[in-house]
Amino acid sequence: MIRIHNLVYRNLRIPDLTIHPGTTALIGRNGSGKTTLLRLLAGISRPKSGFITLNGIPLVPGKAGFVNEYPDKNALFSRVSDELAGPLRFRNYSCDEVRRRVLEGARNAGLDHHLDRTIDTLSGGEKVLIALLSAVISSPEILILDEFDSHLDYDTLKEADQLIASSGSGLVVRCTQNMDLAARCGGVIVLHQGTVLHAGPPEKVFPSLGSTCCYPFTWRQGR
């Protein structure tokens, strides 16, 4: 469980927010502070004041897997195999364990045929899948996803969802513009101008958004 208390950072002002285990969708208009909040949850940024805890312990860098919205901004290395090995090396896994996890993870994800390729030769969808596998390969406690699905077709999104489901991460925060996807998550957080407008299960949050663009299409069609 993630707990946010008296957080102040840039345009964010969040007095109190609890994010429960499972998958939570983060939605809101552009400029509402979604990416800023995700970077805080991933430990990439630090709040100006207030605190964020994970299971009662202050959140520190390295606990979260993170996937950026833009495919070309995720990679740290030029080769796919090195990109997947990076998070494991940063956590001081042995060379044998790194090799084993990279081969096993790529094989299980159906991406092992990409291992010898360079990142710049991948398609946009392939880059996202490699970034996602890199984020989950070290079995992080939490997984933070910033609208990565906006670049994926239906089939690639299904592959990505399978990777997320098999990641073992007990808590996933998933920013998305796909309201039907958000409606299938266990919880929904709505940001507006840096504050939490609504938070709770989809059936409690979305009825308040019926007149906005943040409403599931399938719900308008009677599900």
N, C-alpha and C positions, 0 to 999 in steps of 0.2 A: 504494500500500500504506500502511495506517495501522499505526503501531507505538505501543503503549502500554507504558510502563515505570515501575514503582514509583509508580503512581497512587494517591493518597489524596484522596478528596473525599466529604464527608458519610458515607454508609454504604458507599461503594465502597472496596474494597481490591484492586487489580489489579497484581500484581508484573510480569507480562509477558503481552502479548497482541498478536498480529499479525492484522490483518484484510486479506485479500487482495483484489485487484481482482475485479469481478463483483458479485453480489448475495449478501449475508449476512443471514440471519434472526436476529433477537435475540428470544429467548423466555425465559420464567420466570414464576413466580407474581407476583401483585401485591405491591408492596413490595420486590421483589428488587433494585431499582436501575436498571431498564431506562431509564426516562425520564431519570434523572440522567446515565447514560452517554451517551444520545443527545444531550443538551444540551451535554455536553462535546465530543462529536465534531462538533457543529455550530458550536462556537466561541461558543455563547451563555453558557456558564459556563466558569470557569477552574479547573483543579485546585489543591487546597491544596498538594500536592507531587507530584513526578513530572512526566512530560512525555508529550505526544502529538505524533507527527510524521506528516506526509503526504509520502511519498516522500523521507524523510530530512530534511525541513524542518519546523521547529516549526509546528504547526497554528495558523492565525490566523483571526479572524472574516472572513466574506465568501467563504470558499472553498466553503462548503456551502449547498445548498438544503435547507430544513427545512419539514416539514409536521407540525403539531400534531395530537394525537389528536382534539381537539374542534373541529368545523367553525367555530364562532363565535369561536374564539380565534386564528384564522389571519389574519384581515383587519386591515390597517392603514388602509385607505381605505374610503370609503363606496361608490364607484363601481367596477364591475368593470374598466373600462378603466384606471383609476388604479391599481388593485391589481396589474394585470399590468405596468403601466409602472414601478411603484415600484422593483423590484430593478434595472432598467436605469438609471433615473435615479440611484440610489445609487452606481452604478458609472460615472457620468459619461458615459454614451452621449449622442450628439447627439440633438436633438429628432427629426430625420428618422429616425435609426436606431431610436429608441424606438418611433416610430409604425410603422415598417416591421415591427419584430420583434413588436409586439403584434398587429398585423393578421395577419401570417403565422402566428404561433403559435396564435392563436385560430382561424383558418381551418383549419389543419392538424388541430387537436384537435376540430373541429366545434363550437366554442364561440363563434364570432363573433357569433351572434345574441344573446349575452348582454352584449356590450360596453357597451351604453347603460343596462343595468340597474343598480340599486343592490344591494349585497350582501344587505341585509335582505329582498329579495324572492325570493332564490334558495331552492330546496329544500336539504335537508342534503347530498344527493348532489352537487348543483350547486356548493355551497360548497366541498366537498372537491375537486372537479375544478378549480375556479378556483384554489384554494390550491395544488394540485399543479402546475398550469400556471405559476403565479407562481413556484414554487420552481425550475422547470426552464428558465424562459424566458431566463435569462442564461447558460445552459450551464455550470452549476457543476461543479467537479471531482468533488465527492462529493454524494450525495443521502441525507438522513437522514429517515426516515419513522416516525412514532410512532403505530402502531396506527390509522392513518387508515382502514383497510379495515373496521374494526368497524362503521362506519356505512353501508356500501354494500351494495346488492343485487347480484345476480350480473352483470347487464348493465353497471351502473356500474363495478363492479370490473374488468370486461374493458376498459372505456374507460380506467380509471386505469392498468392494466397496459400498455396501448398507449402512453400518455403517458410512462411510466417507461422503456419499451423504446426510445422514440424520443428520449429526453432527451440522449443522448450522454454521460451521466455514467459514468465508468469504474468507480466504486465506489459501491454502494448498500447502506446498512444499513437493514434493514426490520424494525421491531418488529411482531409480529403474534401474535394468539391463534389463528390458523388454522394448525394443524400440517400440514395437507396442503399449504398454500402454502409453509410453511417447508421441507418436505421436497423441494420443487422448486428451492430455492435452492442456490447453489454451496457455501455454508458455513452453519453453525449455531453460535450462541453461546448457552449456557444460563447465565443468572445465577441465583444462589441466595444470599440474604442478603448481597448486595453483593460477592460473589466469583464468579469464573468457574468453574462446576462442570464444564462440558464445552465444547470448541470443536473444530470440524473439519467434514468433509463429513457430510451427513445419514446416510449409510450407516454411519458410525462413531459418530455421536452418539446417534441414536434408539434403537438396541438397548439402551442403558443406561437408557432412560426407559420401557421397556415396561410397567412397573407403575404409571406415573403418568398424570396427565391430559395431560401434554405428549408425546403420542404420536400420530402421524397416524392418523386414522380409516381411511383406505384401506389402511394397512399392517396394521391389525387384521383387515381384510377380505381380506388376502392380495394387496393392491395390485390 
